[in-house]
Amino acid sequence: MSRLARIVMAFMLLTGMIVGLSGSNVAAQDNQTGQRGGEESTPSTDDNGSGAAGSYTSPTYGYSISYDESWTLASEDSQGGYDSVELDSEGSIFYLEGYPGYSGDPQACVDEQVRQFKRDSTITNFQVLEEDATDTGYTALLQATVASDSGDADLIFYLECRPLEPGVSVLVITQIMTPDVVDAQLARKDAIVETLEMGSGQSGQTEQRPEDNGTETPTASDEAQVLDLLEQAEEDIDAYWTALFEQQESWGAYEPPNYVNFSEAIDTACGPVEPFEVGPFECSADNTIYFDVPWMAQELAPFGNFIIQFVVAHEVGHHVQDILGIQKCDVTQCLNGYTSLQIELMADCFGGAWSQSANQRGLIAGGDVEGTIVGLSAFLGDPTGTDSADPSAHGPGTLRTWWFLRGYYEGPGACLQNSGQ
């Protein structure tokens, strides 16, 4: 699930704590239904997860914190350049996350978190209480009413973003608490943050960083795993769009595209292609989506399995555009008013809409959507300086993430609005 969706889960946890449900009980339920994301790290030896003092070190970036016995370690995750730790306590939840994005800009990071809160349908009475640029980054104090199965809850959110690697990644500090304990809980947060050691900003482990993708040749086993993921996604995404088209009579009937996987040079109606040349693409001329299996195994797999399936949803999104008469552009401006960039962002949005459906149906493991967001921000976004009028532009990582999340939270109807504005 996405970062904001996971925070909404934290809302539920906090509401549960108010009525007597402990964080450890919810963590136990998580363990029964699947991990929250990626590889779950082993807690430090001085923390048994039950309220003993402990410490945490980011496997990828090397930053570290210590915390006292009043906090319980709820989870540690590390996947595709996204590292996180969650600490729970009486009346407060604390997150520390490091990931690529926002060009390492702390204010852009906070601004985007605020926009996500404003877009979430479960949140009302939202307001920014404080914002401040500090020597270390950018902070905001937010207030909102959050709807849950247990009833509405008034909550306070502390957000802080710091540059992690200049121009590349950010460190995000989030704390969630109830209004009656703000001062005391912020002081407890400060006690943790005071122990923060930033490290080198680089991994001391052997785990692959996103910018290191492509250093190892994929094996036959790697490619076989990609083929399995492609098959699963194709079937589910076609079923998703078939059902949607049946609900929208004006759209006509949905006809699935053809799917072709290639690991060597092939000829297509859109021209000859080779592995690692163009990546996955949709060819309207022969109603076929082509998947570059070695490229996907090498470049996408480090961000998790789900980003591979998201790419399927993105390409099928282009097929849906063909059916609806929204043509791809070979020039900056299409006759129907869509630019090439808007066409690509619409496909990201369609991918987000399917992702939400898959999540609701239990097909997504914890952390899957977060891995996709990291991939969009760190790897699949256009390089800095790319002209948005370029017919091949897909958009910077932050913009692609924004439209992915819009589809995720608002559904496919929102994607048909003018993407890229």
Secondary structure, DSSP 8 states (H G I E B T S, - for coil): --HHHHHHHHHHHHHHHHTT--HHHHHHHHHHH--SSSEE----TT--SSS--EEEE-TTT--EEEE-TT-EEEEEEEETTEEEEEEEETTEEEEEEEEE-GGG-HHHHHHHHHHHHHH-TTEEEEEEEEEEE-SS-EEEEEEEEE--TT--EEEEEEEEEEEEETTTEEEEEEEEE-GGGHHHHHHHHHHHHTT-B-TTSS-SSS---GGGTTSS---HHHHHHHHHHHHHHHHHHHHHHHHHHHH-GGG------EEEEESS-EEETTEEE-TTTS-SEEEGGGTEEEEEHHHIIIIIGGG-HHHHHHHHHHHHHHHHHHHTT----SSSB-TTS-BHHHHHHHHHHHHHHHHHHHHHTT-S-TTHHHHHHHHIIIIIS--TT--TTSTT----HHHHHHHHHHHHHH-HHHHTS-TT-
